[in-house]
Every structure is written in C-alpha cells, then in structure tokens.
Amino acid sequence: MKCLYAFVLAFMSCTLAAGAAEPVKLDRAFVIIMENADFADIVGPATAAPGVTKLAREHGVATEYYGTTHPSLPNYLSMLGGETFGITNDAPSCFAPGAGAGCHSVDAPNLIDQLEAHAVSWAVYEQAMPQAGFLGAQFPTSGPGSGAYAQKHNPFVYFRSVATDPKRLTKIQPMPSDAALQTVLADPSEAPKMIWFVPDQCHDMHGTRACPDVDAYRHVGDQTAVALVRTIVASPAYTAKSAIFLVWDEGDTTVGCCGANGGGRTPMIVITPQVRGPRTSAIHADHYSLLATLEDAFGLPRLGQAANRTTLAELLR
C-alpha cells in the first residue's frame, strides 16, 4: 500500500511538473548573439565583462547552457533550423558571389519560414554589413576593419528560402545607430515582433586582427552588449511580455547539452519585465532550446532537434 501511495505521489508530481511547463507567450523577442566565450570567461568578478556580469546578477541566467557544436556557422544554423545540417565549417553561403566549391546551401524549413507563415514580423541587424540583403562573404574585404562583417555569423542567408527572396533580404539590414534603433523601437505596434542583433567581429567578443582595439575585444563586446540591452529596455517596444536573450555561440570546449558533445558551456542571460530580480535555471539547454523557446513564444511548431529540448521558460515566469 505504501508503494502504491508513493507511486501515486510520484505520478502526481510528474503531472504537476508537466503542467507547470506550459509555453510562455511573448509579444516580442530580442536575440543578441555574441561570440566565442565560456561561461566562466564572461560571468564573474574577475572577467573582462563587468557589464554583462552585472546583467547576469540582476536578471535570469541559464547556468547549464551549451553551444551545439564547433565552429560558429553550425551553431547559428541550429538556432534557426533546429539542425546543423551536417555542416562542420564556416564556408560561405552558395549565394555569395564567387562562393565556389564547398559552399553551403540549406534547403530546409527554418524560423523565418515559420514567422512569415504566421504573420509574425521580424528583422535582423548585422553590424558592419554594407547594405540590406548583402550576400558577400565578408565586409570590408581589405583595409581597416577588414572582415568585421562575417557571413558565417549571418545564418539567414544560408537558407535558400531566405537568400533567394528579395523581400526577405530587405529585412536583413545593417545594424542601426543607437538613435535610429530608438526610432525603430518607438512604436510597439510597428516594431518587428522578433529582432536579431549580430554585432560584428570587432564588437561581439570574437575579435580579429583588423579591429581598431584588437587587444580589448572582450571589453568592447561587453560595452556593446550592455548598450544594446539598455536601448531595448528603455524603449516603448519593450512591452510587458517581451524578452531579451543574450547568448554566446560557442565556448572553448566540446562539452554539450544532455550528455552529448557540443560547443562548450556558454552564457545565456534572459531579461524580461515579466520576472524581476535575479534568478537561475540549471536545466540543461542549448541553441535548440532557444529555438524551441522562440517557437513556443509565438505559437509555432518546433523544428528538428528543438522538438526534443526543454525550453528556457523557467526564466520567463
């Protein structure tokens, strides 16, 4: 009898836990993607990122969040398509002029397809990209700041359904100035419902030799991330059901989520007015979890590996 009672209690506990995991719906989601850092390199008193550390102390932190793989490109693709599609390098999109052999073209459903099918507006801001819909592999190609914009950090143009659609390409734009971004976010009824921010390699903590402040790349990235967050939070578009996901693509190890190899333990900070104050989640998650969270937030079906992941909803309620 005691065993039966224990079984019933365990079943009730599981049922309640499942019920508590209802998707969190959002009016608007902001995703900021930074580069190449382990959690311990960014969040903590002795790091080169005091601004991000302060955000982590004041908001939500996923303490067991992981990149899906190495190098950059397949991590970005997994955030959009729920798979790495067997891609293991940073080769250009086949839609880049002169891409040549070994380029990548992904013919698969992706988050942009889903958003458009459900009339959810979106925008992508790629810093240092020269014009909207740019399909080049990098920019500038030479001189000061060469390679600051890197196509490997723009997964959208690897998907055929995006790269060959002129209307969609117009929504992939150069990063606006702070004043211009404030204008974009001034009217909640007009601002895109989902906005992705991708700082360039001189401002995303990746760093390149062409950066003006090559030795301070993490400090500059820290300032960039915090400035974006501040502008968003201060805007009318940051509504009561909005959320900011500040995430790094990969770390330095091959540790991964859920018992598998991956891209290392990376920072994931979730900021939302729905929940105030510091909080943490130790649920194992990765970029597929981010995709699942976004899909659930807008009532979209889950793609690929996102169907098998726990979301970040714990940090949104």
N, C-alpha and C positions, 0 to 999 in steps of 0.2 A: 504493500500500500504506500509506504514511504517512497519507494522507487517511482511508482505511478505519479504521486504528487510532485516529486522532483521533476519528472518528465513534463508534466503539465505546466509547471512554473517555467521550465526552460523554453517550452513552446510558446508560452505567452510572452516571454521576454524577447524571443526572436521576432514574434509578430509585431510587438510594440516597436522594436528597433527598425523593422522594415517600414512601418507606418511613419516613423519619425524621419525617414529618409525621402520624404516627398520632395520633388524638384522645387527649387526656389526660382520663381519667375522674376525677370528683370525688365525694366523699361529700357535700360541702356547698359551696354558693357563697353569698357575701355580696356584694351590689352596693350601693355608696354613690354617690348621684348628687348632684353639686354643680352650680353654675350659672355660666355666662357669664364665662369667663376663657380667654385664650390661654395656651398652654404657658409662654411666657416671663414671663407675669404672675404665675405661681404657683411655678414650679420655678426656683430660682436664689437667689444670696446677697443680692440687693437687693430681693426681693419682700416682700409683706406676709404671706407664708405660710411662716414658718420651719419650722413643724411638718411641713407637707406636704413641703417641700423635704428635710427630714431623712428622711422616709419614702422619698422618691424616691432618695436616696443609699444607702439601706440595702436596698432591695428592687428589684423589677422595674419598668422604665419602658418604655412604648411611645413612642418618640421621634417617630414619624410617625403619630400617631392623630388622627383628624379627626371633627368633628361631621358629620352628614349634610346639614344644611340650616339654615335660619333660619325662624321663631323657635323657641321652646322645644318646643311641643307636638309637631310632626312629628319632632323628634329623639327624644323619648321614645317615640313610637309606633313608630319604626323599630327601637328596642331590643326591642320586644315582638312586632311583626308582620312585620318584615323589609321594610316599605314605609312610605312617608309617606302613602300613600293619597290623594295629591293635595291634602293639607291644607297650607295656607300661612299659617295664622294661629293664634292662641291662643284661639279662640272656645270657649265651654263645650260640654260634653257635652250631647247631646239628652236625657239622662236627668237633667239638673239641673233642679230646679223652676224654671219660668219661663224656660227657656233661650231660647225664641223663635227667630226666623228666623236662619239662618246657623250654627246649632249643628251639632255633628258626632256621627255615629253610625257606627261601623265594624263592618261585618258581615263579618268575615274571621277565619280561624284565627289564633291567637296563642299565645304561650309558655304562658299559663295553661291553655289547652285541652290543650296537649301534656303539661304536667306532670301534670294530672289524669288524662289518658288512660293515663299510665304510672305512676300511683300515686306520684308524687314530691310530697311535702308542700311547702307554700310559705306565705309570709307577706309582707305589705307593711306597712311602718311609715311613715306620713305625719305629720310633725311639725305640730302646731297644728290638725290635723283634730279636730273636736269629738267624734265617736263613730265606731265601726266602720261601714263602708259608707256614710259620708256622701256624698251626691250633689250637695251645693251647690257653686256655682262658686267661692266663697271663704269664708274664716272668719278672724277675725270680719268682719262686714260693715261695722262702723263702730267708732269709738273707738280706744283704744290697740292697736297691733298689727294694725290692720285689714288684711285681705288677706294675712296671714302665710302661711296655707294657701291655695294657689292650685291650682285643679283642673287647670290646664294642665301641672302637674308630677305629675299622677296619671293616667297614660295608661290605667291598668287600667279606669277607669270610662267610657272612650270605646268600649270593645268591648262590643257588645250581649251576647255570651255571658257576660260578667262582670257588667255593670251590672244585668242582669235576673235574676241568680241569687242569691237570698238567702244561700245557703251560702257562695258565693264572696265575697260582700260582707263577710261576717263576718271574712274573713281579711285585709281591708284595714283596718288599725287605726291609731289614734293612736300616735305614737312613744312607747314606754315610757320611764320614767325609767331611769337607769343601774342602779339596784338591781333594778328589775323586769326589765330586759333580762338581767341576770346570772342571774336565776331562769329565764328562758326558755331560756338557753343552758347551764344547769347539767347537763342530762341529754342527752347526744348521741343517745340512742335516741328521744327525744321532740321535740327541737328540729326545726323545719322544715328541709328539705334545701336550700331556696333562700329567702333573705331579702333583700328590697329595703329600703333605708333612704333616705328622701327628706326631708332637713331642710327646714324652712320658709324663706321668703324672707328672714328675718332671720338665718338660720344657714347658708345654702347658698352664700353669696358673691354672691347676686343683689342683695339689699338693696331696701328700699322706704322711703318717707318715714316710714312708721308704725313703723319699727324703733326700739327704745329707743336703740340705739347706731348711728345711721344712718351716721356717718362712719367706723365701724370694721367695716363689714360683711365685709371680707375677713379681717381679723384674727379676728373672731368665727367665721367659717366655717372658718378654719384650726384653731381650737381644737375646734370641733365635729367635724370630720373625724378629727382625731387622737384625740379621746376615744372615738369610736365604734370606731376601729381597735384601740385599747388594750383596750377592754372585750371585743371579739371575740377577740383574740389570747390574752387571759388566761382565756378560758372553756373548759370541757371540750368544748363543741360544735365548737371549732376543732380538728378532728381532723387526722391526718397527711395526709389527702387533701382538705383544704379549701383554699379560695382566696377572697381579698377583691379585688374590682375597684372601685377608687376612680376615678371618672370624672366629667368635666365635660360638660355637654350641648352647649355651643357656645362658640365664641370670637368674635372681633370682625371676622373677615374671611370671604370666600367661598371660601377655599382648601379643597379637598376631597381625599378619597382617590382614588387610582387614576386620576388625570388628569381627574377631573370636578370641577365646582364643588361646594362643600359648606358646612359650618358653621364652618370655621376649625380650626387645629391646636390641640388641647386636651390637657390632661394625662390620662394613663391610667396608674395605678400598680397593679401586681399584686403581692399579698402572699400567700405560701404557704409552709407548712413543708416542702413537697416540695423546694424550692430555697432555699437560704440565701445571703445576701450580695447585693451589688449586681449588676445585670445590665440590659442594654438590648436592645431589639429595634427595628430600623429598618424592619421590614416595614410597608408601608402598610396601615393598618387604619382602621375607623370603627365606628359603632354596629352596623352589620350584622355586623361581625367579632365584636363582643361577643356578639350573639345566637347566632352560629354556634358560638362557644366554649362557651357555656352549653348549647346543644343537643347538641353533641358530648359534653360532660362527662356528660350524663345519658342518652345513647343515644337522642336524639330526632331525628326528621327535620328538615331545615332548611327554614325558611320564606322565601319571597320572595328578596330580594337576599342573604340570608345564604348561600344556596347558591353564590354567586359570590365569596365572600370568603375570604381567608386568615384563620385564627383567631389567637388570642393564645397558642397552645400553646407557642410558643418560650419564653415567660416562665414556663411551668408545669413545665418539665422540665430 
